[in-house]
Amino acid sequence: MEQRVVTSPNSTGYAQWVSTEYKDSSPQYFTATMFNVTNPEEVEQGAKPKLKQIGPIVYRYHYHFFNISWSEDLLTVQNMKYESYDWLPELSAFDPYTTELTFLNVPMLAVKAGVDPDDEWWSSMAFDLIASAANQTLFTKTTIHNFIWGYESPFLQWVNQTVQPLNSTIFQLQPNDTSEGECFDRLHGQYDEYYTGKNDSNLLNWYTQWHGMRDLEVWGTEDANKVYGYDGTGYSILIPEGKNLTIFVDTLYRHLVLWHNMTEEVEGITLDRYWLADDNFFNITQGDSAYHLNAPHGMSNMSAPMNVMQGTPVPIFMSLPLFFHSDDSYFEAVDFLPPNNTRERHLHNTELMIEPTSGITMKVKKRVQVNVRMTSSLILYPNVTTTFMPIAWFELSSTISEPLADQVKSTLLLAKAIAYYCPYVLGGLSGLFLLLTIHAAYMAHIRSQSSGYDLIEDTEEAGPIIN
């Protein structure tokens, strides 16, 4: 408890809480697998996309909190989270700076979603005129580095100068902070807030605000819009057996449910394993109108939150890698070229392994696939088949280091020893206390008899002790 609850820089667990960089820390890895479109010209004519997985491209993930402040009662803490990624060439199969791939032209499809949100003929024609004037095509070629971490889109620059001002002309899948000032600007000066776990360990690492918001105002129900759930770095102490967990996933702008699945041993410690629940990505017809998925189940529609948060209804849909746990129609609409073109739970689902007594995450593999909805247009691409096109999938993984695992094991052994022997110790102490009480009462009775007083009789007959 003392290690997990952090209420000041002097707290025992402050170093482990505030940053990924501390003594014996467990490295965290961000792994990217990209989808290279091998037949772009055929896709423009209505053919099924053939996708080649390119990866892994592995990065070391770092974060630290800054601008930290605790509430007066120490029940909550606010901070900003600086996140950065360093490429690890020794673990990567491709050089992201030199490897060029063919991707969907996502900036162009984002503009199309803004100009032609309802696929009307007249707005589709307007989009075609804009795209034609800017010499844009449905597919683009760029390096892996540019596609993930961002580049100036020539099309967005043209739109910004010719059609209307834009908030940004940079396209990126993932930010990579280089300074706290840059991070502050990216977050628009808005803080995250969590419960510290003080007074209630069930609320440890539980979101109360995300980017300054308690209510997102992007989804279809009150509950869906509420910011709540664990932050994913740790969970409550003494998790009940079989309990499902709720996490808030900032990249999806929503909370998700983790199912308790089984137990497994890691570094000699018995852990509870959790998977993403199957019903997290149900659609409107399955009774889940909260998240605006008017498509087969298995997706998270990001266009609504991106329209509110970034001002552009980018047609991005998130799923598990290779459409795991999604409707088969998504998987069948594209050709995933071998190898690694079959869906498997241990490779394509998100999984967490948690030590239930401490609530510490011992092993984690968070996975998500980014897809873009590709649609036809009236003049330029009339034959294109509407497809949810995968462009990349990512994994954030970590396993507790051996020194930290040893610390956890020794702490758990002590806790279990106390829990095991405590009833016997308390029973022994209770028996000893009872014997001492009986002995004291007996000796008091003997003294009262020898002095002419009986403690059981009325004290008024014995007279006052002191006159």
C-alpha positions as CSV (number, residue, x, y, z in Angstrom):
1,M,0.0,0.0,0.0
2,E,2.8,2.4,1.0
3,Q,4.6,1.6,-2.3
4,R,1.5,2.2,-4.5
5,V,-0.1,5.3,-3.0
6,V,1.8,8.4,-4.0
7,T,0.9,11.7,-2.4
8,S,4.1,13.7,-2.6
9,P,7.6,13.5,-4.0
10,N,8.7,12.0,-0.7
11,S,6.4,9.0,-1.1
12,T,8.1,5.6,-1.1
13,G,6.9,4.7,-4.6
14,Y,7.3,8.2,-6.2
15,A,10.2,7.3,-8.5
16,Q,8.3,4.3,-10.0
17,W,5.2,6.3,-10.4
18,V,6.5,9.5,-12.0
19,S,8.6,8.0,-14.8
20,T,9.5,4.9,-16.7
21,E,13.2,5.5,-15.9
22,Y,14.1,4.4,-12.4
23,K,16.4,1.7,-10.8
24,D,15.6,-1.8,-12.2
25,S,12.8,-0.4,-14.3
26,S,11.1,-2.7,-16.8
27,P,11.6,-1.5,-20.4
28,Q,8.5,-0.7,-22.4
29,Y,8.4,-1.3,-26.2
30,F,6.3,0.3,-28.8
31,T,6.1,-2.0,-31.9
32,A,4.7,-0.9,-35.3
33,T,3.6,-3.2,-38.1
34,M,2.7,-1.4,-41.3
35,F,0.4,-2.5,-44.1
36,N,1.9,-1.9,-47.6
37,V,-0.7,-1.8,-50.4
38,T,0.8,-3.9,-53.2
39,N,-1.9,-3.3,-55.8
40,P,-3.0,0.3,-55.6
41,E,-3.9,0.7,-59.3
42,E,-6.2,-2.4,-59.1
43,V,-7.8,-1.1,-55.9
44,E,-8.7,2.2,-57.7
45,Q,-10.6,0.0,-60.2
46,G,-12.5,-1.9,-57.6
47,A,-10.2,-4.8,-56.8
48,K,-9.6,-6.2,-53.3
49,P,-6.6,-4.6,-51.6
50,K,-3.6,-6.9,-51.1
51,L,-1.7,-6.0,-48.0
52,K,1.8,-7.0,-47.0
53,Q,2.7,-6.7,-43.3
54,I,6.0,-4.8,-42.9
55,G,7.6,-5.0,-39.4
56,P,8.4,-5.2,-36.7
57,I,9.7,-1.6,-36.2
58,V,10.5,-1.4,-32.5
59,Y,10.9,1.7,-30.3
60,R,11.7,2.2,-26.6
61,Y,8.8,4.0,-25.0
62,H,9.4,6.5,-22.2
63,Y,7.1,8.8,-20.2
64,H,7.3,11.1,-17.2
65,F,4.7,13.3,-15.5
66,F,5.3,17.0,-15.1
67,N,3.4,20.0,-13.7
68,I,2.3,17.7,-10.9
69,S,-0.1,19.0,-8.1
70,W,-2.0,17.2,-5.4
71,S,-5.3,18.2,-4.0
72,E,-5.3,19.6,-0.4
73,D,-6.8,16.4,0.9
74,L,-4.3,14.3,-1.2
75,L,-7.2,12.2,-2.6
76,T,-6.4,13.3,-6.2
77,V,-3.4,14.3,-8.3
78,Q,-3.2,16.3,-11.5
79,N,-0.4,16.1,-14.1
80,M,0.7,16.2,-17.7
81,K,2.3,13.2,-19.4
82,Y,5.3,13.6,-21.6
83,E,5.7,10.7,-24.0
84,S,8.6,9.9,-26.3
85,Y,9.9,7.0,-28.5
86,D,13.4,6.0,-29.5
87,W,13.9,3.7,-32.4
88,L,15.8,0.4,-31.6
89,P,17.5,-0.7,-34.9
90,E,18.8,-3.9,-33.2
91,L,15.2,-5.1,-32.6
92,S,13.7,-3.8,-35.9
93,A,13.4,-5.6,-39.2
94,F,13.2,-2.4,-41.3
95,D,14.7,1.1,-41.2
96,P,11.8,3.4,-40.8
97,Y,13.8,6.4,-42.1
98,T,14.6,4.8,-45.5
99,T,11.8,2.2,-46.1
100,E,9.1,3.7,-48.3
101,L,5.6,2.1,-48.5
102,T,2.4,2.7,-50.3
103,F,-0.4,3.9,-48.0
104,L,-3.9,5.3,-48.4
105,N,-3.8,9.0,-48.8
106,V,-5.4,9.6,-45.4
107,P,-5.3,13.5,-45.6
108,M,-7.2,13.3,-48.8
109,L,-9.9,11.0,-47.3
110,A,-10.1,13.3,-44.3
111,V,-10.9,16.3,-46.6
112,K,-13.4,14.1,-48.4
113,A,-15.1,13.3,-45.1
114,G,-15.4,17.0,-44.4
115,V,-16.6,18.0,-47.9
116,D,-18.7,14.9,-48.6
117,P,-19.9,13.5,-45.2
118,D,-23.1,12.0,-46.6
119,D,-21.8,10.7,-50.0
120,E,-24.1,13.0,-52.0
121,W,-23.4,13.4,-55.7
122,W,-22.9,17.1,-55.6
123,S,-20.6,17.1,-52.6
124,S,-18.7,14.2,-54.1
125,M,-18.2,16.2,-57.3
126,A,-17.0,19.1,-55.3
127,F,-14.4,16.9,-53.6
128,D,-13.2,15.5,-57.0
129,L,-12.7,19.0,-58.3
130,I,-10.6,19.9,-55.2
131,A,-8.5,16.7,-55.4
132,S,-8.0,17.1,-59.1
133,A,-6.9,20.7,-58.8
134,A,-4.4,19.6,-56.2
135,N,-3.1,16.7,-58.3
136,Q,-4.0,14.2,-55.6
137,T,-4.3,10.4,-55.9
138,L,-6.0,7.8,-53.7
139,F,-2.6,6.4,-52.6
140,T,0.6,8.0,-51.6
141,K,4.2,6.8,-51.0
142,T,6.2,7.9,-48.0
143,T,8.6,6.5,-45.3
144,I,7.4,4.6,-42.3
145,H,8.9,7.3,-40.1
146,N,6.9,10.0,-41.8
147,F,3.7,8.1,-41.7
148,I,3.8,7.3,-38.0
149,W,5.4,10.4,-36.5
150,G,4.2,13.0,-38.9
151,Y,4.9,15.0,-42.1
152,E,3.7,18.1,-43.8
153,S,1.0,17.0,-46.2
154,P,1.2,18.7,-49.6
155,F,-2.5,18.3,-50.0
156,L,-3.4,19.9,-46.6
157,Q,-1.0,22.7,-47.4
158,W,-2.8,23.3,-50.7
159,V,-6.2,23.2,-49.0
160,N,-5.0,25.6,-46.3
161,Q,-3.7,28.1,-48.9
162,T,-6.5,27.7,-51.5
163,V,-9.7,26.5,-50.0
164,Q,-9.9,27.4,-46.2
165,P,-7.5,27.7,-43.2
166,L,-6.8,24.5,-41.3
167,N,-5.8,23.9,-37.7
168,S,-2.8,22.0,-38.9
169,T,-1.3,20.7,-42.2
170,I,0.7,17.9,-40.5
171,F,-0.5,14.3,-40.7
172,Q,0.6,11.9,-38.1
173,L,-0.6,8.7,-36.4
174,Q,1.3,9.2,-33.1
175,P,2.9,12.2,-31.4
176,N,6.5,12.0,-30.2
177,D,7.3,14.7,-27.6
178,T,10.6,16.4,-27.8
179,S,10.2,18.9,-24.9
180,E,7.8,19.6,-22.0
181,G,6.8,22.9,-23.7
182,E,5.9,21.1,-26.9
183,C,3.9,18.6,-24.9
184,F,2.1,21.4,-23.0
185,D,1.0,22.9,-26.3
186,R,-0.1,19.5,-27.7
187,L,-2.3,19.1,-24.6
188,H,-3.5,22.7,-24.9
189,G,-2.5,23.1,-21.3
190,Q,-5.1,20.6,-20.0
191,Y,-4.3,18.2,-17.2
192,D,-5.2,14.6,-16.4
193,E,-6.5,13.8,-12.9
194,Y,-6.6,10.5,-11.0
195,Y,-7.4,9.3,-7.5
196,T,-4.3,8.6,-5.5
197,G,-5.8,5.7,-3.6
198,K,-5.5,7.5,-0.2
199,N,-8.4,6.3,2.0
200,D,-9.7,4.0,-0.7
201,S,-7.3,1.7,-2.5
202,N,-10.1,0.6,-4.9
203,L,-9.7,4.0,-6.6
204,L,-6.0,3.8,-7.1
205,N,-5.0,5.1,-10.6
206,W,-8.7,5.8,-11.4
207,Y,-9.3,8.6,-13.9
208,T,-11.5,11.6,-12.8
209,Q,-10.5,13.9,-15.7
210,W,-8.8,13.4,-19.0
211,H,-7.3,16.5,-20.7
212,G,-9.3,18.6,-18.3
213,M,-12.6,16.9,-19.2
214,R,-15.0,14.9,-17.0
215,D,-17.5,14.6,-19.9
216,L,-16.3,14.2,-23.5
217,E,-19.5,15.2,-25.2
218,V,-18.6,13.1,-28.3
219,W,-20.6,9.9,-27.8
220,G,-24.3,8.9,-27.8
221,T,-25.0,8.3,-24.1
222,E,-24.2,9.9,-20.8
223,D,-22.3,6.9,-19.5
224,A,-20.2,6.6,-22.7
225,N,-19.2,10.3,-22.4
226,K,-18.0,10.0,-18.8
227,V,-14.3,9.8,-18.1
228,Y,-13.7,6.9,-15.7
229,G,-11.7,3.7,-15.4
230,Y,-8.1,2.8,-14.4
231,D,-5.3,4.5,-16.3
232,G,-3.7,1.2,-17.3
233,T,-0.5,1.6,-15.3
234,G,-1.8,0.0,-12.2
235,Y,-5.0,-1.2,-10.5
236,S,-6.6,-1.4,-7.1
237,I,-5.0,-3.4,-4.3
238,L,-6.6,-6.7,-3.4
239,I,-8.5,-7.3,-6.6
240,P,-11.4,-9.8,-5.9
241,E,-11.1,-13.1,-7.7
242,G,-12.8,-13.1,-11.1
243,K,-13.5,-9.4,-11.0
244,N,-13.6,-7.6,-14.4
245,L,-11.8,-4.3,-14.7
246,T,-12.7,-1.1,-16.5
247,I,-9.9,1.0,-18.1
248,F,-10.0,4.4,-19.9
249,V,-8.1,4.2,-23.2
250,D,-7.1,7.7,-24.2
251,T,-6.3,6.8,-27.8
252,L,-9.9,5.6,-28.2
253,Y,-11.5,8.4,-26.2
254,R,-13.5,5.9,-24.2
255,H,-13.5,3.2,-21.5
256,L,-13.3,-0.5,-22.1
257,V,-14.0,-3.6,-20.1
258,L,-11.3,-6.3,-19.4
259,W,-12.5,-9.8,-18.8
260,H,-10.8,-12.0,-16.2
261,N,-9.8,-15.0,-18.2
262,M,-7.4,-17.3,-16.4
263,T,-4.3,-17.4,-14.1
264,E,-0.7,-17.7,-15.3
265,E,2.7,-17.8,-13.7
266,V,5.3,-15.1,-14.6
267,E,8.7,-15.0,-12.9
268,G,7.4,-17.4,-10.3
269,I,4.3,-15.2,-9.4
270,T,0.8,-16.3,-10.0
271,L,-1.1,-13.6,-12.0
272,D,-4.6,-13.0,-13.2
273,R,-4.8,-12.7,-17.0
274,Y,-7.3,-10.3,-18.6
275,W,-8.5,-9.9,-22.2
276,L,-10.6,-7.2,-23.9
277,A,-14.2,-8.2,-23.6
278,D,-15.9,-9.3,-26.8
279,D,-18.8,-6.8,-26.5
280,N,-16.6,-3.7,-26.3
281,F,-17.1,-3.0,-30.0
282,F,-20.7,-3.9,-30.6
283,N,-22.6,-1.9,-33.1
284,I,-25.9,-0.1,-33.2
285,T,-27.9,-3.1,-34.3
286,Q,-26.6,-5.1,-31.3
287,G,-28.0,-2.5,-28.9
288,D,-24.9,-0.4,-28.5
289,S,-25.8,3.0,-29.9
290,A,-23.4,4.8,-27.6
291,Y,-20.4,4.7,-29.9
292,H,-21.9,5.5,-33.3
293,L,-20.8,2.3,-35.0
294,N,-23.3,2.0,-37.9
295,A,-21.3,-0.8,-39.4
296,P,-20.6,-4.5,-38.6
297,H,-19.4,-5.1,-35.0
298,G,-15.7,-5.1,-34.1
299,M,-14.7,-1.5,-34.6
300,S,-14.4,1.8,-32.6
301,N,-15.6,4.7,-34.8
302,M,-13.1,7.6,-34.2
303,S,-14.6,10.1,-36.7
304,A,-16.9,11.6,-34.1
305,P,-14.3,12.3,-31.4
306,M,-11.7,13.4,-34.0
307,N,-14.3,15.9,-35.4
308,V,-14.8,17.4,-31.9
309,M,-11.2,17.2,-30.7
310,Q,-9.4,18.1,-33.9
311,G,-12.0,19.8,-36.0
312,T,-11.8,17.2,-38.8
313,P,-14.0,14.1,-39.2
314,V,-11.2,11.8,-40.2
315,P,-12.8,8.4,-41.2
316,I,-10.6,6.4,-38.8
317,F,-11.8,3.2,-37.2
318,M,-9.9,1.3,-34.6
319,S,-10.0,-2.5,-34.2
320,L,-7.8,-5.3,-32.9
321,P,-5.1,-6.4,-35.2
322,L,-6.2,-8.3,-38.3
323,F,-9.8,-7.6,-37.2
324,F,-9.6,-10.1,-34.4
325,H,-13.0,-10.3,-32.6
326,S,-14.5,-8.3,-35.6
327,D,-17.2,-9.3,-38.1
328,D,-15.7,-11.6,-40.7
329,S,-16.7,-9.1,-43.5
330,Y,-13.8,-6.8,-42.6
331,F,-11.2,-9.6,-42.8
332,E,-12.6,-10.9,-46.0
333,A,-12.7,-7.5,-47.7
334,V,-8.9,-7.4,-47.9
335,D,-6.1,-10.0,-48.6
336,F,-3.6,-10.2,-45.8
337,L,-0.6,-11.7,-47.6
338,P,1.4,-14.4,-45.8
339,P,3.2,-14.9,-43.5
340,N,1.3,-14.0,-40.3
341,N,-2.1,-13.7,-42.1
342,T,-4.1,-15.7,-39.6
343,R,-5.9,-14.4,-36.5
344,E,-4.8,-15.7,-33.1
345,R,-5.8,-14.5,-29.6
346,H,-2.3,-14.5,-28.1
347,L,-1.0,-12.5,-31.1
348,H,-3.8,-10.1,-31.8
349,N,-5.8,-9.4,-28.6
350,T,-4.9,-7.1,-25.8
351,E,-3.8,-8.9,-22.7
352,L,-2.8,-7.8,-19.2
353,M,-1.4,-9.9,-16.4
354,I,-1.9,-8.5,-12.9
355,E,-0.8,-9.6,-9.5
356,P,-4.1,-9.3,-7.6
357,T,-2.8,-8.7,-4.1
358,S,-0.7,-5.6,-5.0
359,G,-2.6,-4.6,-8.2
360,I,0.7,-4.3,-10.1
361,T,0.7,-5.0,-13.8
362,M,3.4,-7.6,-14.3
363,K,3.1,-8.2,-18.0
364,V,1.1,-6.3,-20.7
365,K,0.5,-6.3,-24.4
366,K,-1.8,-3.6,-25.6
367,R,-2.7,-3.9,-29.2
368,V,-4.7,-1.7,-31.7
369,Q,-5.1,-1.5,-35.4
370,V,-5.8,1.7,-37.3
371,N,-8.1,1.5,-40.3
372,V,-9.4,4.1,-42.7
373,R,-12.8,4.0,-44.4
374,M,-12.1,4.1,-48.2
375,T,-15.1,5.2,-50.3
376,S,-15.7,5.9,-54.0
377,S,-16.1,9.4,-55.5
378,L,-18.3,10.5,-58.4
379,I,-15.6,11.3,-61.1
380,L,-12.1,10.3,-60.0
381,Y,-12.8,6.9,-58.3
382,P,-16.3,5.7,-59.2
383,N,-15.3,2.0,-59.1
384,V,-13.7,1.9,-55.6
385,T,-15.3,-0.5,-53.2
386,T,-16.1,0.8,-49.8
387,T,-13.5,-0.8,-47.5
388,F,-12.2,-0.4,-44.0
389,M,-8.5,-0.4,-45.0
390,P,-5.9,-1.3,-42.4
391,I,-2.9,1.0,-42.4
392,A,-0.9,-0.1,-39.3
393,W,-1.2,-2.0,-36.0
394,F,0.7,-1.2,-32.9
395,E,1.7,-3.0,-29.7
396,L,2.8,-1.5,-26.4
397,S,4.4,-4.3,-24.3
398,S,6.4,-4.7,-21.1
399,T,7.3,-7.5,-18.7
400,I,8.4,-6.8,-15.1
401,S,12.1,-6.9,-14.7
402,E,13.7,-9.8,-12.6
403,P,14.8,-7.5,-9.7
404,L,11.3,-6.0,-9.4
405,A,9.7,-9.4,-9.7
406,D,12.0,-10.5,-6.8
407,Q,10.8,-7.5,-4.7
408,V,7.2,-8.3,-5.4
409,K,7.7,-12.0,-4.5
410,S,9.4,-11.2,-1.2
411,T,6.7,-8.7,-0.3
412,L,4.0,-11.2,-1.2
413,L,5.7,-14.0,0.8
414,L,5.7,-11.7,3.9
415,A,2.1,-10.7,3.4
416,K,1.0,-14.3,3.0
417,A,3.0,-15.4,6.1
418,I,1.4,-12.6,8.1
419,A,-2.0,-13.6,6.8
420,Y,-1.4,-17.3,7.6
421,Y,0.1,-17.0,11.1
422,C,-1.9,-13.9,12.2
423,P,-5.0,-16.0,13.3
424,Y,-2.7,-18.3,15.4
425,V,-0.8,-15.4,16.9
426,L,-4.0,-13.5,17.7
427,G,-5.5,-16.7,19.1
428,G,-2.4,-17.3,21.3
429,L,-2.4,-13.7,22.5
430,S,-6.2,-13.9,23.3
431,G,-5.6,-17.0,25.4
432,L,-2.7,-15.4,27.2
433,F,-4.8,-12.3,27.9
434,L,-7.6,-14.4,29.2
435,L,-5.3,-16.3,31.6
436,L,-3.8,-13.0,32.8
437,T,-7.2,-11.6,33.4
438,I,-8.3,-14.7,35.4
439,H,-5.1,-14.6,37.4
440,A,-5.5,-10.9,38.1
441,A,-9.1,-11.4,39.3
442,Y,-8.0,-14.3,41.5
443,M,-5.2,-12.3,43.1
444,A,-7.5,-9.4,43.7
445,H,-10.0,-11.7,45.4
446,I,-7.3,-13.1,47.6
447,R,-6.2,-9.6,48.6
448,S,-9.8,-8.6,49.3
449,Q,-10.3,-11.6,51.6
450,S,-7.1,-11.0,53.5
451,S,-7.9,-7.3,54.1
452,G,-11.5,-7.9,55.2
453,Y,-13.1,-6.6,52.1
454,D,-15.0,-8.6,49.5
455,L,-15.0,-7.0,46.1
456,I,-18.3,-8.7,45.1
457,E,-20.1,-7.1,48.1
458,D,-21.5,-3.6,48.1
459,T,-18.6,-1.1,48.5
460,E,-20.6,1.1,50.9
461,E,-20.3,-1.6,53.5
462,A,-16.5,-1.7,53.2
463,G,-16.3,2.1,53.7
464,P,-14.2,4.5,51.7
465,I,-10.6,3.7,50.7
466,I,-9.5,7.3,51.5
467,N,-11.1,9.4,54.2
